[in-house]
Amino acid sequence: MAKSTQVVAAEPPTESGNVLQIISRAAADPSVDIEKLERLLAMQERIVAKHAESDFNAALNAAQTEIGTISADAENSQTRSRYATYAKLDKVLRPIYTRHGFSLSFDETDSPKPDHIRVLAILAHRGGHSHTYQKDMPADGKGAKGGDVMTKTHAAGAAASYGMRYLLKGIFNVAIGEEDTDGNEPRDEPRISEDQAATLQALMEEVGADKARFFAYLKIGALKEIHARNYSSIVKLLESKRRRA
């Protein structure tokens, strides 16, 4: 009996792999000059860097998709506003961004603005790409009324702490709200029923709503993801579109 042979499809060659093969052949060819080989190596570096940046952007998008509203846990007595501390932001965000292959570090450098320090945040991805974000923070020790309220040392420390918090919040586009979801959607939030989803589907078709744009506006991937508390307002939205039509 003839033995069966399993055929395994070869993976298609990648752009980087093709260039590596060319470099390998060029390196083995004594007629290829060093300048041409250096150009090939530079091309390979650019391709690798491009792929790493693409992986970085995709991972950042995936991480931000997981991040919901983070509740405020502190209050600014001067502005009478509530905010999320760095500790709260870090507690919620660190497990998410590390799961997507990111590491975050901070540094400081001189600022071109007088009596300021420049706080740097370096976001690095396991694929090899990194991006540096910056924030110039006042470090003059002055209060809201212009008086000296801190020493220079205290002011520099406060500026660095504020800068780190602002950068962490900005990098991941964090929204701060009163609803404490710890960065995630509430697990017990009821969704619309199948009948309600069918009603919305019929309304969308009736008014000619663009499904992709409508879903993007609602920040959902399917009708069944809509929260029950939002059903009535979405029906009114679609009906208003029908009246305009």
Secondary structure, 3 states (H helix, E strand, C coil): CCCCCCCCCCCCCCHHHHHHHHHHHHHHCCCCCHHHHHHHHHHHHHHHHHHHHHHHHHHHHHHHHHCCCEECCEEECCCCEEECCHHHHHHHHHHHHHHCCEEEEEEEEECCCCCEEEEEEEEEECCCCEEEEEEEEECCCECCCCCECCCHHHHHHHHHHHHHHHHHHHHCCCCEECCCCCCCCCCCCCECCHHHHHHHHHHHHHHCCCHHHHHHHHCCCCHHHCEHHHHHHHHHHHHHHHHHC
